[in-house]
Amino acid sequence: MTQKHKVSILLLLHLFLSTVQVHAQELTCEAGPVKRQYGSTYWLVYACDDNESLAVVAAPENPASPFYFFFSRAEDGGYTVRGMNTEKSDVINSALKDLKKLSKDAIQLLIKEAKNA
Protein backbone atom coordinates (compact mmCIF):
# COMPACT_ATOMS: atom_id res chain seq x y z
CA MET A 1 0.00 0.00 0.00
CA THR A 2 1.42 3.36 -0.94
CA GLN A 3 1.89 6.24 1.47
CA LYS A 4 -0.85 8.12 -0.39
CA HIS A 5 -3.34 5.30 0.31
CA LYS A 6 -2.30 5.17 3.98
CA VAL A 7 -2.87 8.89 4.31
CA SER A 8 -6.29 8.74 2.64
CA ILE A 9 -7.32 5.81 4.82
CA LEU A 10 -6.21 7.66 7.93
CA LEU A 11 -8.08 10.73 6.74
CA LEU A 12 -11.22 8.63 6.25
CA LEU A 13 -10.80 7.17 9.71
CA HIS A 14 -10.35 10.60 11.17
CA LEU A 15 -13.39 11.99 9.39
CA PHE A 16 -15.72 9.04 9.89
CA LEU A 17 -14.56 7.13 12.93
CA SER A 18 -12.98 9.49 15.40
CA THR A 19 -16.37 10.79 16.46
CA VAL A 20 -18.36 7.55 16.48
CA GLN A 21 -20.23 7.40 19.75
CA VAL A 22 -21.39 4.19 21.37
CA HIS A 23 -23.17 4.50 24.71
CA ALA A 24 -22.04 8.16 24.93
CA GLN A 25 -18.37 7.15 24.64
CA GLU A 26 -16.26 8.72 21.93
CA LEU A 27 -14.11 6.15 20.14
CA THR A 28 -10.95 6.34 18.11
CA CYS A 29 -10.38 3.45 15.70
CA GLU A 30 -6.79 3.72 14.49
CA ALA A 31 -5.09 0.44 15.51
CA GLY A 32 -4.31 -1.59 12.43
CA PRO A 33 -5.10 -2.16 9.71
CA VAL A 34 -5.43 -5.84 9.06
CA LYS A 35 -6.38 -6.52 5.43
CA ARG A 36 -9.14 -9.09 4.94
CA GLN A 37 -11.42 -10.18 2.13
CA TYR A 38 -15.17 -10.09 2.74
CA GLY A 39 -17.49 -10.75 -0.13
CA SER A 40 -15.26 -10.55 -3.17
CA THR A 41 -13.34 -7.42 -2.16
CA TYR A 42 -10.69 -6.26 0.29
CA TRP A 43 -11.39 -4.39 3.51
CA LEU A 44 -9.11 -2.86 6.15
CA VAL A 45 -9.91 -3.75 9.75
CA TYR A 46 -9.15 -1.25 12.53
CA ALA A 47 -9.56 -1.80 16.28
CA CYS A 48 -11.05 0.91 18.45
CA ASP A 49 -9.66 2.16 21.73
CA ASP A 50 -12.48 0.59 23.77
CA ASN A 51 -11.00 -2.86 22.93
CA GLU A 52 -14.46 -4.06 21.92
CA SER A 53 -15.31 -2.28 18.65
CA LEU A 54 -14.06 -2.62 15.09
CA ALA A 55 -14.17 -0.50 11.97
CA VAL A 56 -14.04 -2.36 8.64
CA VAL A 57 -13.14 0.17 5.95
CA ALA A 58 -13.25 -0.46 2.20
CA ALA A 59 -9.66 -0.74 0.93
CA PRO A 60 -8.62 1.90 -1.64
CA GLU A 61 -9.02 -0.58 -4.51
CA ASN A 62 -12.48 -1.62 -3.29
CA PRO A 63 -15.25 -0.18 -5.51
CA ALA A 64 -17.33 0.44 -2.35
CA SER A 65 -14.78 2.95 -0.99
CA PRO A 66 -15.28 5.10 1.12
CA PHE A 67 -17.87 2.80 2.71
CA TYR A 68 -17.23 1.25 6.12
CA PHE A 69 -18.86 -1.06 8.61
CA PHE A 70 -18.77 -0.68 12.36
CA PHE A 71 -18.96 -3.54 14.90
CA SER A 72 -20.03 -2.70 18.45
CA ARG A 73 -21.01 -4.72 21.48
CA ALA A 74 -24.69 -5.53 21.81
CA GLU A 75 -26.53 -5.61 25.11
CA ASP A 76 -26.68 -9.42 24.96
CA GLY A 77 -22.83 -9.61 24.88
CA GLY A 78 -22.66 -10.33 21.16
CA TYR A 79 -21.93 -7.85 18.39
CA THR A 80 -23.94 -5.72 16.01
CA VAL A 81 -22.65 -4.59 12.64
CA ARG A 82 -23.82 -1.44 10.88
CA GLY A 83 -22.94 -0.02 7.51
CA MET A 84 -21.93 3.62 7.64
CA ASN A 85 -23.28 4.94 4.39
CA THR A 86 -26.63 4.93 2.65
CA GLU A 87 -25.29 3.20 -0.44
CA LYS A 88 -26.57 -0.26 -1.22
CA SER A 89 -24.54 -2.26 -3.68
CA ASP A 90 -23.76 -5.89 -4.46
CA VAL A 91 -20.20 -5.40 -3.16
CA ILE A 92 -21.44 -4.06 0.17
CA ASN A 93 -24.23 -6.62 0.53
CA SER A 94 -21.81 -9.46 -0.21
CA ALA A 95 -19.33 -8.20 2.39
CA LEU A 96 -22.11 -7.67 4.95
CA LYS A 97 -23.26 -11.25 4.47
CA ASP A 98 -19.74 -12.49 5.31
CA LEU A 99 -19.32 -10.07 8.22
CA LYS A 100 -22.59 -11.17 9.82
CA LYS A 101 -21.21 -14.73 9.91
CA LEU A 102 -18.27 -13.71 12.14
CA SER A 103 -18.51 -15.19 15.61
CA LYS A 104 -17.84 -13.24 18.79
CA ASP A 105 -14.48 -15.05 19.09
CA ALA A 106 -13.56 -14.21 15.49
CA ILE A 107 -14.32 -10.52 16.09
CA GLN A 108 -12.25 -10.48 19.27
CA LEU A 109 -9.37 -12.13 17.40
CA LEU A 110 -9.59 -9.43 14.71
CA ILE A 111 -9.39 -6.77 17.43
CA LYS A 112 -6.20 -8.39 18.79
CA GLU A 113 -4.69 -8.72 15.30
CA ALA A 114 -5.42 -5.07 14.49
CA LYS A 115 -3.94 -3.92 17.81
CA ASN A 116 -0.76 -5.88 16.99
CA ALA A 117 -0.51 -4.72 13.35
C-alpha positions, 0 to 999 in steps of 0.5 A: 500500500502506498503512502498516499493510500495510507494517508487517505485511509487515515483521513477517512478514519479521522473523518468518519470514525474518530467521532463515532459514539457508542453509549455516549463514549467517543471512540478512536479506531486507528489500531491496524489495519489488518487486510481481509477479504469479505465478499469478493473485495478487500477491507481494512480492519481497525480496532477501536480504543475501547478494545471491543469495537471494530471498523471495517473500511473499504480498501482503496481498490475496493469499488465500495470505498469510502464505505465502512462497517462498524462492529459494536457490542450488543446488550446481549454480549454479542456484536452488532454490525452497521454499515456507515453509508446509505449506499446499497450495492452488491459489493457491500451486501456481499461483504455484509453477508460475510461479516454477519457470519463472524462469531464473537471469538472471530471478532475479538481475534480481529481486534487483537490482530489489528492492535498488533498490526 
